[in-house]
Amino acid sequence: MSSAGRRICTQCLQTLSTRRSPRVVPLRSPLQRRSFSQAQLRAAFVPPTPASLGKAVPAKQFKRTRKWLRRFAYVTVFGAIAYVLDRRYYASSLTRCARTFAVGLTAALDYKINFREEPFFANDITEVHARNAARLFELLRTNGGLYLKLGQAIAMQTAILPPEFQKMFARMFDDAPQNEWADVRQVIMEDFGGRTPEEVFGISFDGDPTAGVMERKARASASVAQVHWARLKDGREVAIKIQKKEIAHQVGWDLWAFKVVTKIYSWWFDLPFYALVPYITERLLLECDFENEANNSKQMAECVRGEPRLRDRVYIPKVYDDLTTKRVMTAEWIEGVRLWDKEAITRPWRGGWRTGSPGCHGTPLDPPGTPPIALPQTGRGFDQEIKPDRTYWKSADGKGGLGLNVKEVMTTMVDLFSAQLFLWGWVHCDPHPGNIFIRRRADGHSELVLIDHGLYIQMSPTFRHQYCLFWKSLMTFDNKTLQEIVSQWGINNSDVFASATLMRPYEGGDLTVATRIKGVSEHERKRRQYEMQQAMRKGIKEILGDETKWPRELIFIGRNMRIVQGNNQYLGSPVNRIKITGNWASRALAEDRNLSFRERWKYFGSHLLFKLVLFASDLYFWYSKLKQAVGRGKGLEDDVEQHMRRMAKDYGIEMNHDVFEG
């Protein structure tokens, strides 16, 4: 056998011997086995070495999240503190401004995106107008105060507003909520050097029969102030007008926000509005100064007393300077019928022969034998009405009235405001029906009482003369003189401005009335709506023209004229307002003492000829009255407004609501 074979056999024998013999495992004690298990466990929980783990990764800190959370917390805390301080010390002025800017920006973006034939987020432009009118109305209603004044001013601008705004803002003439007595008392004490209402007015809330009395509940409440009735210790009955406590804090901020928003809109939409804003804000600021209102009232009373054609037909209540401050005004209490109560004005008089309504020209407030005021035994009773009820002249069934002719009443009103415009140049710019009382004189004729003298404008002699010529030129179709005057005012389109002034189409120029085509397609309707809105913007620019020349007084004169027209319209158009106004304009030129004697005589001669021209206006007036009598119309003012609406279609203007609707 070779050596290799022997080696293989040897290896095989060794293997077989190993398989046959069992493996001997040495025995271990229990202690040795336990020790082995603990060692293994300890080895399993030994942490790895740093080298075996590789490079260390830093833990996640969430720094950005914590930073924004801190910022949010800071803003929340700061905002809460600012809100509380603003509400506590600034009458929420900052909150109101923020709300104004938010609504203004939202509306501006809405118009910027959707003012087109096919709006992106609306069916048509009317929908865009409607939702922005709702936004603006809600803003003015929520903010209240001076914002309501602005809303009332907007409500009168039917010549430049889409119908959706007109309908919404017609509700701006509603009464505003009144302040609590604690706020009223605080204003009185602040304005009278810490003296209480009892000390200032000599009143008592404890039922003292030797002192005066005052109602804690306001008789009327407007946007800026509220009026309380009181009887002073000497027996005078007065109306105490008290500015609402928050107005003093809010007025500056409100007017600043108004300026900013108007500036942005004028720039963004290329409309020449901002140049007029400083004058408007100045007037509104003066309206919040009751000493200024008292001076306006006294000046108007002097003008009326000096005019024999008005002194027995118009009355201005007395103001008591010793009880008047910047925020409190005390004036004579007036018993009368508001102009809006047509039935009470016209129903038969049952107050007695040769007697007038209470307080009118020597007629006592209370008839003889009237028991004294029943004073409440505690101060709590003064929260109710304690003023005597003076409606005895309506008789027991309450169906009596002043027994007056609305034509006479309205003639007095148009005469008064025409005299203000053309004779005195001192114009009351808020003659809505709530500011006009009607009383019956003992001779059976009417007397008009004008209150609320906060908003006035003073016309310069030059501008007043121009305005007289302007109106006379309107009535005589003197287009040459008309164009010369309006060009001095920076107005490019004299026809449009003439029509806006007359509140009817001006027939002496080149105005045409567009024909309305019915049955147009939806696309065509949207296109025409868009074109009308563009035409409206163009019309506004043409009327304003050069805003640096545009007389600022025209802003409030237009408001005055529109309200007077609305009053006449509300009473059924009993007078030819345009004829009366034109007659005063022509007569004022002949009576203007700033002109030379020769010029006055020239105007007097032309005034006599002008009376013949007015005959044509009378023919149209009686034609309208005849249609009204047979049920084919509502009167001259309604006919005029219908003509004006049709004419306005050419200029993108939609006029479709009554001035005092709502």
Summary of the structure (lengths in Angstrom):
residues: 662
radius of gyration: 40.9
end to end distance: 136.4
largest distance: 172.3
contacts: 1969
relative contact order: 0.08
helix: 56%
strand: 7%
